[in-house]
Amino acid sequence: MEPDAPRSRPIGMRGLALSAAALVLPLALVGCGSDDGEVASDPAPTTTATSPSASPTVGTYPEFAPADYTFQLTVSCFCAFANVPVKVTVAGGEVVSAVYTQDDGGRSGVHAGDPADKSSWLTINDVIARANDTTADKVTVDWPAGQDYPSSVYVDPHKTMADEEVGYTIADVQVS
């Protein structure tokens, strides 16, 4: 006894209709145009010169001018105390205190009000210096227009090294 010949699956009406639509649609769109000699153009003028107020890039971010302020800093990394917000107080351009603003649910065991680890004793200008690191493999900065400081900075110093990336988030800046 011979095995049955392989059966081919018939094309359903839905598949046939979709195939026909895919072929006919481009032809229909071509017919919608008119060739009256007009060419579409962008009404906005274009310039090739660079604007003197071009957005800063890595290596050109400006410093934060105020010397006395407080802000919330959150450091994201593969390190102790990561992602625990810290209230940093800066006086005369130097950090004078840094305390955790909430308990850490992780292994570090820190509680709101505890002094922050010295690795979190950073000014906004320290974070901006990291945004200006031209030797890093990758630097990503979120600096909203009209704001005097970045909202976040992410630095990956080495492309081929794992777990050394660091992110900094700045919030609730209060100038004294």
N, C-alpha and C positions, 0 to 999 in steps of 0.2 A: 504494500500500500504506500502510495506517495503522499508526502506531507502536503498540506494545503499551500497554495501559492500565497506569498505575503499579500496582505490586503493593504490597499492604499486608503488613506482617510480622505473622504470627499471634502472639498472646501465648502464650508457652510455659507449661507447667504450673508451673514453678518461680516465675515472675513472678506467676501467678494465685494460687498458694498464699501467697506473701509478702504480696500485696495483701489477701487474705482475713484473714491473721493480723493485719495492721496494723489492720484494721477491728474484728475480734472481740476482740482483747486488751484495749482500754480498757473494753469492756462487761463482760468477765470480771472485771476488777479492781474495777469498781463493785459487782459482785455479791458480792465477798469481804468487804465491810465489813458492820458491823452498826450499826444505829441504835438503840442502847439509851439514848440521851440523854447519854452520856459524851462529854466533849470532851478531846482530848489537850492536855496542858500541859507546860511545861518545869519539871521539879522544882527547878531552880536558881533562887534568888531573883534578881530583877533590880533594879538601882538606877540612878537617873538622876544621882546625885551623882558628882562626879569624885573619884577616889581621891587622897589626898595624896601617894602614892608613884607618881604617873603617870610613864610613861617620858618621858625627855627628848626634845625635838625640836630642830630647827635653831634655834639661838640660845640654847638652854638646856643644852647639854652641859657637864658639870662638868670642871674642870681635873684633870689627873693630879697627885696630891700629891707623890710622891717627887721629890727634887731630884737624886739620883745614881742613874744606871741606864744600861744599854746595851740596844739593841734593833736589830732588822733592819727597815730601811725600804726599800720598793720603790716607786718613783714611776713611774706609767704615764702617758705623755703623747706628744704628737707633738713630741719634743724630743731633743736629744743625751742619751746615757746613760740613756735610758728602759728600764725593766724590768731594770736591773742592780741586784741587792740591795746595800745599803750597811749596814755595821755602824756604828751611831751611838753614841758615848759621850757621856753628859751628866753634868756635874759642877756642882753649885750651880745647877742649872736652865739651864745654858748648854752648848751643844755644844762639846766640847773636841777631838773628832776624829771623822772619818767616812771609812771606807775601803771600797772595793768588796770584796765577799766572793767574787766569781767573775769570770772573764774575760767580756768582752762579745764575742759572736760577730759583732757589727755593725761599723759603720764607725768607731765612736769609739775602738777600739783600747785600751780600758782592760783592766787585768789585776787579778786578785785581789791585794789588799794595796795597790793604788794609792790615793792620797788621792782622795776623792770630790769631784766638782764642788761648788762652794759652794751651788748650788741644792738639794742634798740634805742640807745641814747644818740639819736641822730637829729640834726636840724633839717629843715626843708632844704637848705643849701647842700647838705650832705647827700640828700636824695637826688638833687639836681646834678651834683657832681657825678653820680652814678649814671644819670641820663646822658651825660656828656662823655662817657667812656668810649672813646674811639677805638680802643684795643679789643673790646668785647666782640664776640662773634655776632651777637644779636642784641639789640636794644630796642624796646618798644615803649613809647611814651604816649600817654593820653594827657594832653594839655589843652583844656578847653579855651577857646578864643576869649580874650578879655580877662582871663584869670591870671593872677601873678605867680602861680605855682602849678605843678602838674598834679593831676588827680591820681595817676598811677605811673609807675616805672617798672619795667621788667628787664632784667639783664641776664643773658646767658653768656658767660665769659668764654667758654670753650665749646665748640661744636662737638668735639669728640669725647667730651667728659660728661658723665651722667650725674645728676642730682646736685649740681653746684649752682643752679639757676636761683635767682632771688627776685621776688616781686615786692614792691613797696606801694602801699595805698595811703594817700593823704586825705584826711577829711576833717571837718569841723575846725577850720583855721580861725582863730580869734586873735586879732592884732591888739596889743595892749596900748 
